[in-house]
């Protein structure tokens, strides 16, 4: 098969088109003939040598695919309601940048009716992440307010649409006016340009000084202290990235007095059982929204599969709104 490998740590240019033997699925796994795959920030971090794949995973980058099942554990496929030839999208432990990819059957989801392969490839990593963090860990409820840092990212646009579809108010931070307008068009109630506005003051103004109930934070660093100031009493902050650094200070007294919760998680090392439980919840709660077009794909650019280096450069430029997808 053809695949895109990381030839060495470094910039986007280290991604190289290669050929290697076809992978073989094991117990509980299936083999997907990949038609499209999505680009995510963990792929960039793996390329830079700071986010290695977990033990047993493919050394090829890539965490999400869409394609057709061509082989696999027959009993596991039958139990999940799949058969050979079915069109699926899937969260993968690695190896998505290839024409064939092995993944646990429990992490596969049917292609949403009416969605293309490229559109479906934009779903798994972001929707597994948003669901498990915003709706499970932080338990966002209808009527509550969510603050999303990085509202125009792939995770951001998924969080906006899901939270709105399920009855919550959404505030986002973005880096320019064009991104602010894009987020508002997707349903965000308030978009704050963090480069020209104090997002703490803007959040307080937008909530009548109450604050938000949940924060999805991909930045960390100094944002944690400011996030504490943005939270309402009993608010919950979930950290899913550290683009702003790992060191932070905050008012622990405020956390105590106001019963705040600060937690964090990363999806890739979680157990197969946890990821399968998220897939089941998505199929039940979110897939009907996708098929009804209440939640839409947001693809910034679709490129040929071999242009992974250009896709990584585009992601690192920060200009994109939504997902970057590549197709074989």
C-alpha positions in Angstrom: 0.0 0.0 0.0 1.0 3.7 -0.3 1.4 5.6 2.9 2.7 8.9 4.3 5.5 8.3 6.8 7.4 10.6 9.1 11.0 10.2 7.8 12.5 12.0 10.7 11.4 14.7 13.2 11.1 18.1 11.7 9.0 20.4 9.6 6.2 19.4 7.2 8.8 18.4 4.5 9.7 15.3 6.5 6.4 13.6 5.5 7.3 11.3 2.7 5.2 9.1 0.4 6.3 5.5 0.8 5.2 1.9 0.1 5.0 -0.7 2.9 3.3 -4.0 3.4 -0.5 -4.1 4.0 -1.4 -4.2 7.7 -3.4 -7.1 9.0 -6.3 -6.8 11.5 -6.2 -8.8 14.7 -8.9 -9.8 17.2 -11.5 -7.2 17.6 -10.1 -5.2 14.7 -11.1 -4.4 11.1 -9.1 -3.3 8.0 -10.4 -0.1 6.2 -9.6 0.8 2.6 -9.1 4.5 3.2 -10.7 6.9 0.9 -10.1 10.1 3.0 -8.3 11.0 6.2 -8.3 14.1 8.4 -5.4 16.2 9.7 -5.3 17.0 13.4 -2.9 18.8 15.6 -1.6 15.6 17.3 -0.3 14.6 13.9 1.8 17.7 13.8 3.1 17.0 17.3 3.9 13.4 16.4 5.9 14.7 13.4 7.8 17.0 15.7 8.7 14.1 18.0 6.8 15.3 21.0 3.7 13.0 20.8 4.7 9.5 20.1 2.1 6.8 19.2 1.0 4.6 22.1 2.6 1.1 22.4 1.3 -1.3 19.6 0.0 1.5 17.4 1.2 2.1 13.9 4.2 4.5 13.5 2.3 6.2 10.7 0.5 9.4 11.7 -3.2 9.9 11.5 -6.2 9.5 13.8 -9.3 9.4 11.6 -10.4 7.9 8.4 -13.3 7.2 6.2 -13.5 4.3 3.8 -14.9 0.8 3.4 -14.3 -2.3 5.6 -12.4 -4.9 3.6 -11.4 -7.4 6.3 -11.6 -8.0 10.0 -12.8 -10.0 13.0 -16.1 -11.5 11.7 -17.6 -11.9 15.2 -16.7 -8.4 16.3 -18.0 -6.9 13.0 -21.3 -8.8 13.3 -21.7 -7.8 17.0 -21.3 -4.1 16.0 -23.7 -4.4 13.1 -21.1 -4.1 10.3 -20.2 -6.3 7.4 -17.5 -6.3 4.7 -18.0 -3.5 2.2 -19.7 -1.2 4.7 -18.8 2.5 4.4 -17.6 3.8 7.8 -15.6 6.5 9.5 -13.4 5.6 12.4 -11.1 6.9 15.1 -7.8 5.1 14.8 -4.9 4.6 17.2 -2.6 5.7 14.3 -1.9 4.8 10.7 -4.6 6.9 9.0 -2.2 8.4 6.5 -2.3 5.2 4.3 -4.4 3.4 1.8 -5.2 0.7 4.4 -5.7 1.2 8.1 -6.4 -1.1 11.0 -8.6 0.1 13.8 -10.7 -1.5 16.6 -14.2 -2.3 15.4 -15.7 -0.5 18.4 -14.2 2.8 17.1 -16.0 2.6 13.8 -19.2 4.5 13.0 -21.4 4.2 9.9 -21.0 6.9 7.2 -23.7 9.4 8.0 -26.5 9.3 5.4 -25.9 12.0 2.8 -22.3 12.7 3.8 -19.3 12.2 1.4 -16.2 10.2 2.4 -14.2 13.5 2.8 -16.9 15.0 5.0 -17.1 11.9 7.1 -13.3 11.8 7.5 -13.5 15.2 9.3 -15.6 13.7 12.1 -14.0 11.1 14.3 -11.1 12.8 16.2 -13.0 16.0 16.7 -16.4 14.6 17.6 -14.9 11.9 19.9 -12.9 14.7 21.6 -15.8 17.1 22.0 -18.3 14.6 23.2 -16.0 13.0 25.7 -14.8 16.3 27.2 -17.7 18.8 26.8 -20.6 16.4 27.4 -19.2 13.6 29.5 -16.3 15.1 31.5 -17.7 18.6 31.9 -21.4 17.5 31.6 -22.6 20.5 29.7 -26.4 20.9 30.1 -29.1 22.5 28.0 -29.4 26.2 29.0 -25.7 26.4 30.2 -23.0 28.5 28.5 -19.9 27.0 27.0 -16.7 29.0 26.3 -14.5 27.5 23.5 -10.9 28.7 23.0 -9.9 28.2 19.4 -13.5 28.4 18.1 -12.5 28.2 14.5 -10.4 25.0 14.8 -11.8 21.6 13.9 -12.6 20.9 17.5 -14.0 24.4 17.9 -16.5 24.2 15.0 -17.7 20.8 16.2 -18.1 22.1 19.8 -20.1 25.2 18.6 -22.5 23.1 16.5 -23.0 20.3 19.0 -23.6 22.6 22.0 -26.1 24.7 20.1 -27.9 21.7 18.7 -28.3 20.3 22.2 -29.5 23.6 23.7 -26.6 25.5 25.1 -25.2 29.0 24.6 -21.7 29.3 23.1 -19.0 31.9 23.4 -15.8 31.5 21.4 -12.4 33.2 21.3 -10.7 33.6 17.9 -7.7 35.4 16.4 -9.3 37.6 13.7 -12.6 39.1 12.5 -13.0 36.7 9.6 -12.8 33.7 12.1 -15.2 35.5 14.4 -17.8 35.9 11.6 -17.3 32.2 10.6 -18.0 31.1 14.1 -21.1 33.3 14.4 -22.4 31.9 11.1 -22.1 28.4 12.6 -24.2 29.4 15.6 -21.9 30.9 18.2 -23.7 33.5 20.2 -20.6 35.6 20.9 -17.2 35.6 19.2 -14.3 37.4 21.0 -11.1 38.4 19.2 -8.5 37.7 21.8 -5.9 39.8 20.0 -7.9 43.0 20.3 -10.2 42.3 23.2 -9.9 41.2 26.8 -11.7 37.9 26.7 -12.3 37.9 30.5 -14.0 41.2 30.4 -16.0 40.3 27.3 -17.2 37.0 28.8 -18.4 38.8 32.0 -20.1 41.4 29.9 -21.8 38.7 27.7 -23.0 36.8 30.8 -24.2 39.6 33.0 -21.0 39.1 35.1 -22.1 35.6 35.9 -19.5 33.7 33.9 -19.7 30.5 31.9 -20.5 27.0 33.0 -18.0 25.1 31.0 -14.7 26.0 29.3 -13.0 23.9 26.6 -9.4 25.0 26.7 -6.8 23.9 24.1 -4.3 26.6 25.2 -3.5 26.2 29.0 -0.6 28.3 30.3 -1.8 31.7 31.3 -5.3 30.9 30.0 -6.0 28.8 33.1 -5.7 31.7 35.5 -8.0 33.8 33.2 -10.3 30.9 32.7 -10.9 30.7 36.5 -12.0 34.3 36.3 -14.4 33.4 33.5 -16.1 30.6 35.2 -19.5 30.8 37.0 -19.9 29.2 40.4 -19.8 25.4 40.1 -18.1 25.9 36.6 -16.0 23.3 34.9 -12.9 23.8 32.9 -11.5 21.0 30.7 -7.9 21.3 29.3 -7.3 19.3 26.1 -4.2 21.0 24.8 -1.2 23.0 26.0 -0.4 25.3 23.1 0.2 28.1 25.6 2.6 26.0 27.8 2.3 23.7 30.7 3.0 26.2 33.5 0.1 28.0 35.1 -0.9 29.8 38.2 -4.4 30.6 39.4 -6.3 31.6 42.5 -6.8 28.3 44.4 -9.0 30.2 46.9 -11.5 31.1 44.2 -11.6 27.4 43.1 -12.4 26.4 46.7 -14.9 29.2 47.4 -16.8 28.9 44.1 -16.6 25.1 43.8 -14.8 25.1 40.5 -13.5 22.0 38.7 -10.3 22.0 36.6 -9.6 18.8 34.8 -7.8 17.6 31.7 -7.8 14.6 29.3 -6.2 13.4 26.2 -8.0 10.9 24.0 -5.4 8.8 22.4 -4.2 6.8 25.5 -7.7 6.0 26.7 -8.9 2.4 26.8 -10.6 0.7 23.9 -13.7 0.3 26.2 -13.8 4.1 26.8 -13.5 4.9 23.1 -16.2 2.3 22.2 -18.5 3.9 24.8 -18.0 7.3 23.2 -18.7 5.8 19.7 -22.0 4.3 21.0 -23.0 7.7 22.5 -22.2 9.5 19.2 -24.2 7.0 17.2 -27.2 7.5 19.5 -27.1 11.2 20.2 -25.1 12.9 17.4 -25.5 10.8 14.2 -29.2 11.8 13.9 -28.1 15.4 14.1 -25.6 14.9 11.3 -28.1 13.0 9.1 -30.7 15.8 9.6 -28.0 18.4 8.7 -28.4 20.1 12.0 -24.7 19.7 12.4 -22.7 20.4 9.2 -19.2 19.4 8.0 -16.8 22.3 8.0 -14.0 21.5 5.6 -11.5 24.4 5.0 -9.6 22.6 2.3 -9.5 19.1 0.7 -6.2 18.0 -0.8 -4.8 14.9 -2.6 -3.6 12.3 -0.1 0.0 12.7 -1.1 0.0 16.4 -0.2 0.2 15.8 3.6 3.2 18.1 3.9 1.2 21.0 2.4 -1.7 20.1 4.7 0.6 20.3 7.8 2.0 23.6 6.7 -1.6 24.9 6.3 -2.5 23.7 9.8 0.5 25.3 11.3 -0.3 28.6 9.6 -3.4 28.9 11.6 -5.4 30.3 8.7 -7.9 27.5 8.5 -11.5 27.4 9.8 -12.6 23.9 10.4 -10.9 20.7 9.1 -8.3 19.9 6.5 -9.0 16.6 4.8 -7.0 14.6 2.3 -8.4 12.0 -0.2 -6.8 9.1 -2.0 
